[in-house]
Amino acid sequence: MFITRLISGIVLVALALLFICTGGNLLLGVMLTLSLVGMFELYRIFKIEKKPLGFLGYAACVAYYVNLNLHFSTDNMAIMLAFLICLLGVFVFAYPKYHTHQILAAFFGLFYVGVMLSFLYQTRMLPNGPFIVWLIFLCSWGCDTSAYCVGVLFGKHKMSPLLSPKKSVEGAVGGVVGAMLFTAIYCYIIDNIFNLENFPILPLVIFAGIGALISMVGDLAASAIKRNFDIKDYGKLIPGHGGVLDRFDSVIITAPIIYFLAYYIL
């Protein structure tokens, strides 16, 4: 199991390097694909993955991503509103075929997976985006790794005993500090290699701490959904890691945080 997980992790890192360094339409297409798979995994829990509600969600996700590239609408809220109206229309005219929680899940799935994952692409497209985008992974995966190591060595106080008994307060602190340390090292190396003018190292380190703290909320939230429905993993797409939502649960919530911090502050 460990070997499988390790190999999958190496492959994921290699693919991330390829897609994010290339950027552009390739990255946009990859994020759309991951979003559709993630939405399918979430919709499957609510039994709408192969029903009209699910297909409406997939179509809305495609429209949203196409708009990020072609900008046929200046406000993505128009897509969300149209999707919501369509969902309510299906709910009304197909009544009582669908339950309220399925309608809510369909809308939530688009926003939680499709929209929030898209901020990885949007961060990549910012000024200095090719460098800043890696903070998303340093915050999420770096925090997760650091929290695990510190928690195993020093963890005593449970952070969320009912939801995730193995996670500790000490591990959480270690995760935040570790993410900031990884980011500081990363920024120092990047600044020296590329000789970037006025590269904002200190703000990015602070962003990493904020993102790491919030990434733990994303991780626990994804776990809470699984516990509510008594499932171990969202899927089996990534050997040793589970599905898209299992591997990108913290990235989903970290990506928009890093984007807006970079967009409005830097």
C-alpha positions as CSV (number, residue, x, y, z in Angstrom):
1,M,0.0,0.0,0.0
2,F,2.8,2.4,0.9
3,I,4.7,1.7,-2.3
4,T,1.5,2.2,-4.4
5,R,0.8,5.5,-2.6
6,L,4.4,6.7,-3.0
7,I,4.5,5.9,-6.8
8,S,1.1,7.6,-7.3
9,G,2.4,10.6,-5.4
10,I,5.5,10.9,-7.5
11,V,3.4,10.6,-10.7
12,L,1.0,13.3,-9.4
13,V,3.9,15.7,-8.7
14,A,5.4,15.0,-12.1
15,L,2.0,15.7,-13.8
16,A,1.5,18.8,-11.7
17,L,4.9,20.1,-12.8
18,L,4.0,19.5,-16.5
19,F,0.5,20.9,-16.4
20,I,1.1,24.0,-14.2
21,C,4.4,24.9,-15.9
22,T,2.7,24.7,-19.3
23,G,-0.4,26.6,-18.1
24,G,-2.8,28.0,-20.6
25,N,-5.5,25.9,-22.2
26,L,-3.8,22.6,-21.2
27,L,-4.1,23.5,-17.5
28,L,-7.6,24.8,-18.0
29,G,-8.6,21.5,-19.6
30,V,-7.0,19.5,-16.9
31,M,-8.8,21.4,-14.2
32,L,-12.1,21.0,-16.0
33,T,-11.5,17.3,-16.2
34,L,-10.6,17.1,-12.5
35,S,-13.7,19.1,-11.7
36,L,-16.0,16.9,-13.6
37,V,-14.6,13.8,-12.0
38,G,-14.8,15.4,-8.6
39,M,-18.4,16.4,-9.2
40,F,-19.2,12.9,-10.3
41,E,-17.7,11.5,-7.1
42,L,-19.7,13.9,-5.0
43,Y,-22.9,13.4,-7.0
44,R,-22.6,9.7,-6.6
45,I,-23.1,10.0,-2.9
46,F,-26.5,11.7,-3.5
47,K,-27.4,9.3,-6.3
48,I,-27.6,11.9,-9.0
49,E,-24.4,11.3,-10.9
50,K,-26.2,9.8,-13.9
51,K,-29.5,11.7,-13.7
52,P,-30.6,15.0,-15.2
53,L,-29.5,16.9,-12.1
54,G,-26.0,15.6,-12.5
55,F,-25.8,16.3,-16.2
56,L,-27.0,19.8,-15.6
57,G,-24.1,20.2,-13.1
58,Y,-21.6,18.9,-15.6
59,A,-22.9,21.2,-18.3
60,A,-22.8,24.2,-16.0
61,C,-19.2,23.3,-15.1
62,V,-18.2,23.1,-18.7
63,A,-19.9,26.5,-19.4
64,Y,-18.1,28.0,-16.4
65,Y,-14.6,26.8,-17.6
66,V,-15.3,27.8,-21.2
67,N,-16.2,31.3,-19.9
68,L,-12.9,31.5,-18.1
69,N,-11.2,31.3,-21.5
70,L,-13.6,32.9,-23.9
71,H,-15.3,35.4,-21.5
72,F,-18.7,35.3,-23.2
73,S,-20.1,36.6,-20.0
74,T,-18.5,39.2,-17.9
75,D,-20.1,37.9,-14.7
76,N,-19.9,34.2,-13.8
77,M,-22.8,34.7,-11.4
78,A,-25.0,34.6,-14.6
79,I,-23.9,31.0,-15.1
80,M,-24.6,30.1,-11.5
81,L,-28.0,31.8,-11.6
82,A,-29.0,30.0,-14.8
83,F,-27.9,26.7,-13.3
84,L,-29.9,27.3,-10.2
85,I,-33.0,28.2,-12.2
86,C,-32.7,25.0,-14.3
87,L,-32.3,22.9,-11.1
88,L,-35.4,24.4,-9.6
89,G,-37.2,23.8,-12.8
90,V,-36.3,20.1,-12.8
91,F,-37.3,19.9,-9.1
92,V,-40.7,21.4,-9.8
93,F,-41.7,19.7,-13.0
94,A,-40.3,16.3,-12.0
95,Y,-41.7,16.4,-8.5
96,P,-41.6,14.2,-6.5
97,K,-38.8,12.4,-8.2
98,Y,-36.0,14.3,-6.5
99,H,-35.5,15.2,-2.8
100,T,-34.5,18.7,-1.7
101,H,-31.1,17.5,-0.5
102,Q,-30.4,16.3,-4.1
103,I,-31.1,19.7,-5.5
104,L,-28.9,21.4,-2.9
105,A,-26.1,18.8,-3.5
106,A,-26.2,19.5,-7.3
107,F,-25.7,23.2,-6.8
108,F,-23.1,22.7,-4.0
109,G,-21.2,20.3,-6.2
110,L,-20.7,22.8,-8.9
111,F,-19.5,25.5,-6.5
112,Y,-17.5,23.4,-4.1
113,V,-15.7,21.4,-6.8
114,G,-15.9,23.1,-10.1
115,V,-15.7,26.7,-9.2
116,M,-13.2,26.4,-6.3
117,L,-10.8,24.1,-8.2
118,S,-10.8,26.6,-11.0
119,F,-8.9,29.1,-8.9
120,L,-5.8,27.0,-9.3
121,Y,-5.9,27.9,-13.0
122,Q,-6.9,31.5,-12.2
123,T,-3.9,31.8,-9.8
124,R,-1.6,30.5,-12.5
125,M,-2.8,33.3,-14.8
126,L,-2.0,36.1,-12.3
127,P,1.2,38.3,-12.6
128,N,3.9,36.1,-11.1
129,G,1.3,33.4,-11.2
130,P,3.7,30.7,-12.4
131,F,5.5,31.1,-9.1
132,I,2.7,32.0,-6.8
133,V,0.5,29.0,-7.8
134,W,2.8,26.6,-6.1
135,L,1.7,28.1,-2.8
136,I,-1.6,26.2,-3.1
137,F,0.2,22.9,-2.9
138,L,2.7,24.1,-0.3
139,C,-0.2,25.2,1.9
140,S,-2.3,22.0,1.4
141,W,0.0,19.1,0.9
142,G,2.9,20.7,2.8
143,C,0.7,21.4,5.7
144,D,-0.7,17.9,5.6
145,T,2.8,16.3,5.6
146,S,4.1,18.5,8.3
147,A,1.0,18.1,10.5
148,Y,1.3,14.3,10.2
149,C,5.0,14.2,11.2
150,V,4.6,16.6,14.1
151,G,1.4,14.9,15.2
152,V,3.0,11.5,15.3
153,L,6.0,12.8,17.3
154,F,4.3,15.3,19.7
155,G,0.6,15.1,19.3
156,K,-1.3,14.9,22.6
157,H,-4.3,17.2,22.4
158,K,-7.1,16.1,20.0
159,M,-8.2,18.7,17.6
160,S,-11.5,17.1,16.5
161,P,-11.8,13.8,18.4
162,L,-15.2,12.8,16.9
163,L,-14.4,13.7,13.3
164,S,-10.7,12.8,13.1
165,P,-9.3,11.3,16.2
166,K,-5.8,11.1,14.9
167,K,-5.4,14.8,14.3
168,S,-3.9,16.9,17.1
169,V,-3.6,20.5,18.0
170,E,0.2,20.1,18.0
171,G,0.0,18.6,14.5
172,A,-2.1,21.5,13.3
173,V,0.5,24.0,14.6
174,G,3.3,22.0,13.0
175,G,1.4,21.9,9.8
176,V,1.1,25.7,9.6
177,V,4.7,26.3,10.6
178,G,5.8,23.6,8.2
179,A,3.9,25.2,5.3
180,M,5.4,28.6,6.0
181,L,8.9,27.1,6.3
182,F,8.5,25.2,3.0
183,T,7.2,28.4,1.3
184,A,10.1,30.5,2.7
185,I,12.6,28.0,1.3
186,Y,10.8,27.8,-2.0
187,C,10.6,31.6,-2.4
188,Y,14.3,32.0,-1.5
189,I,15.3,29.4,-4.1
190,I,13.0,30.8,-6.8
191,D,14.2,34.4,-6.1
192,N,17.8,33.4,-6.4
193,I,17.4,31.3,-9.6
194,F,15.2,33.7,-11.6
195,N,16.4,37.0,-10.0
196,L,12.9,38.2,-9.7
197,E,12.5,41.9,-9.0
198,N,10.7,42.8,-5.8
199,F,9.5,39.2,-5.3
200,P,7.2,39.4,-2.2
201,I,8.7,36.7,-0.1
202,L,7.4,37.8,3.3
203,P,3.8,38.3,2.1
204,L,3.8,34.9,0.4
205,V,5.1,33.2,3.6
206,I,2.2,34.9,5.5
207,F,-0.2,33.8,2.8
208,A,1.1,30.2,3.2
209,G,0.3,30.3,7.0
210,I,-3.2,31.5,6.3
211,G,-3.8,29.0,3.5
212,A,-2.4,26.1,5.6
213,L,-4.7,27.0,8.5
214,I,-7.7,27.0,6.1
215,S,-6.6,23.9,4.3
216,M,-7.2,21.9,7.4
217,V,-10.9,23.0,7.4
218,G,-11.1,21.7,3.8
219,D,-9.6,18.4,4.8
220,L,-11.9,18.0,7.8
221,A,-15.0,19.1,5.8
222,A,-14.4,16.4,3.2
223,S,-14.0,13.9,5.9
224,A,-17.2,15.0,7.6
225,I,-19.1,14.4,4.3
226,K,-17.7,10.9,4.1
227,R,-18.5,10.1,7.7
228,N,-22.1,11.4,7.2
229,F,-22.5,8.8,4.4
230,D,-20.3,6.1,5.9
231,I,-17.9,5.8,3.0
232,K,-14.1,5.4,3.2
233,D,-13.1,7.1,-0.1
234,Y,-14.8,9.2,-2.7
235,G,-13.3,7.1,-5.5
236,K,-10.5,4.9,-6.7
237,L,-9.1,7.0,-9.5
238,I,-5.7,7.5,-7.8
239,P,-4.2,4.3,-6.5
240,G,-3.4,4.5,-2.8
241,H,-5.0,8.0,-2.5
242,G,-8.6,7.4,-3.5
243,G,-10.6,9.8,-5.7
244,V,-10.1,13.4,-6.8
245,L,-11.9,14.7,-3.7
246,D,-9.7,12.5,-1.4
247,R,-6.5,14.0,-2.9
248,F,-7.6,17.5,-3.6
249,D,-9.9,18.1,-0.5
250,S,-7.5,20.7,0.9
251,V,-6.5,22.1,-2.4
252,I,-10.1,22.9,-3.2
253,I,-10.4,25.4,-0.3
254,T,-6.8,26.7,-0.4
255,A,-6.8,27.6,-4.1
256,P,-9.4,30.5,-3.9
257,I,-7.8,31.8,-0.7
258,I,-4.3,32.1,-2.3
259,Y,-5.9,33.6,-5.4
260,F,-7.7,36.4,-3.6
261,L,-4.8,37.1,-1.2
262,A,-2.5,37.5,-4.2
263,Y,-5.0,39.4,-6.4
264,Y,-5.9,42.0,-3.8
265,I,-2.8,42.4,-1.7
266,L,0.2,41.9,-4.1
